Amino acid sequence: MLEGIPRRKRRLWITAGIAAAFSVIAIAVVVIAMKPDPTYRPGETIEGLTAELARSLPEDYPRVTFTDVTTQAGIDFTHFHGSRTAQLPEDYGSGVAWGDYDNDGWQDIFVVNDVGSVAMTSDEIAASPARSILYHNNQDGTFSDVTAASGIDFHGSGMGAAWGDYDNDGQLDLFVSAWGNNAFYRNDGDGTFTNVTQQAGLDAGEGFWTAIAWGDFNRDGFLDLYVTGYVYYEYREATGPTTLQYATEVPTAINPSSFRPARSLLYRNNGNGTFREIASQAGVLDTLGRSLTATWTDFDLDGWPDLYVANDVSDNTLYHNLGNGTFAEISRASLVADYRGAMGLALADWDGDLDMDMLVTHWIAQENALYSSLRTQLIKLNPERQDVIRFMDEADRYGLGQIALSFVGFGTAFLDYDNDSRPDIYIVNGSTFQQDEDPRLLIGMRDQLFWNRASDAGFYDVSLVSGEYFTREYVGRGGAVADYDNDGDLDVFIVNNGGPAILLRNDGGTGNNWIQLQLEGIASNRLALGARLRLVTDSIVQIGEVGTQGSYLSQHSTRQHFGLGSRSAVDTIEIIWPSGAHQIITDVAANQVVHVVEEGVGR
């Protein structure tokens, strides 16, 4: 075919042909490489993308059931009155707070409610049956509504609640945050409360106030108070402009990104029944964060409580307490700034390496974060760096990442629900998307329970084998844990937006032992918030810190719970009180609540 063609031209044609063939092959490779991946939808398993993250439930998972005992316990609570009108404040409440307000040794409950639509008139608000309720624990598995007799008369668009003994009189006082005006109730010690919001200097005016975090940041023996602001909300027509979120049109009126972030508040306790707001001077205004949850924890063990704030569609913020009344913002240096939609927050030493780790719940398709502290490992490398605060998000590695992609997480807790000495996780889920068929309603989701199998294995979703409640879908928001029936295992209370509150009783069955510690400060604040605990039992060492959990608009019991497995006693309990005092107790029998009073100091 090439006969008669000069040899030089033949070589050129052959070379050109080979080059053309390689070009065709190269183009084909590029086309294949550029072929779009299968469409990813949150939570969906795609071969080569998320399949390797799937985790089958091991056969040795604990046979523990959480039973819905709401009705038989006498809880009758429905959140919100009437229909939502697609306005942001309607979609984010509300929370619950556990606390023994009458000191009878049994945990009581305060549940926050929202009277209804933001468009309600003052007369409609007054007529709304949606009340915040104080439930007294009757010590027999039931509760009584004692709100009217207590004098707690909060009736508004409630967000969160938290108990704190601000005057160290041994009686729990109550702070309630709101879209509107916050309220503070002093415990009068006889089952009644008095509203002292203005008298105590805690009236911040109208705002979109969310998280409440009690803690003695200056270690003067009196509890201070951090209250987060969410956004500067203003009414917008729900039928107005929309934004796209994962191909879904969302009214700007319910999109937090369309509102400016609001400042937060730090109230320093003056020690005389009043507070002074000092967030600006202390450096913790957090003006760039749409803040929903906050907690005090001494991350670097220097004796001074640090502050972590979980922010929605803004960077999370970690403030290091400098011990002089001010804080340094170290979020990025600690690798926890993380611009996602952060809602809930929990802290515990989940992996047993004796430093505090964090769980942060997030919006849909963003995974939850498991921030494992690197403190212990880094100090081993450089013992001179005792002040190090550094984390790594290991959610995917330990079974908490991909599995959360289809969920919007809010309230959460580390809780050793099977008493095997390893902290497990509860997550309250509920969407912020409206239902297509009825935009007056939000999309429901089921909650999740994760079992901690071991530090090298991580967490397994045991929800669907742990009780019928986990098959139901609600618009979950607040959630908190406590041992309400004093039987040695942790129970859960959940507040569902626009739906019922639920009390889940932990029906154990593992036969594992436990111990609970109720601390009372003398030189330290009376509630001992910030006290650090170290329990040694055989070769097992557990740590904890009083009042550090966070959740979402909620407060867990401040009584510290530790599972002991088959161990019948605790060898050593070491307490480092907020005052700096050290106390050691030895040979403590399991399966009891131990009341510990700070020793060696005087108020």
Salt bridges, closest charged atoms under 4 A:
GLU59 OE2 - ARG63 NH2 2.91
ASP60 OD1 - ARG453 NE 3.17
ASP68 OD2 - ARG472 NH1 2.96
ASP91 OD2 - ARG84 NH2 2.80
ASP102 OD2 - HIS136 NE2 2.76
ASP104 OD2 - HIS136 NE2 3.61
ASP145 OD2 - ARG131 NH2 3.01
ASP188 OD1 - ARG186 NE 3.20
GLU234 OE2 - ARG236 NH2 3.69
GLU277 OE1 - ARG263 NH2 2.71
ASP298 OD2 - ARG532 NH1 3.06
ASP300 OD2 - HIS320 NE2 2.69
ASP302 OD2 - HIS320 NE2 3.62
ASP315 OD2 - ARG332 NH2 2.36
ASP338 OD2 - ARG340 NH2 2.69
ASP387 OD1 - ARG385 NE 3.03
ASP393 OD2 - ARG340 NH2 2.94
GLU394 OE2 - ARG397 NH1 2.82
ASP420 OD2 - ARG422 NH2 2.96
ASP438 OD1 - ARG440 NE 2.96
GLU468 OE1 - ARG472 NH2 2.86
ASP507 OD1 - ARG505 NE 2.74
GLU520 OE2 - ARG526 NE 3.00
GLU520 OE1 - HIS595 NE2 2.89
ASP538 OD2 - ARG567 NE 3.96
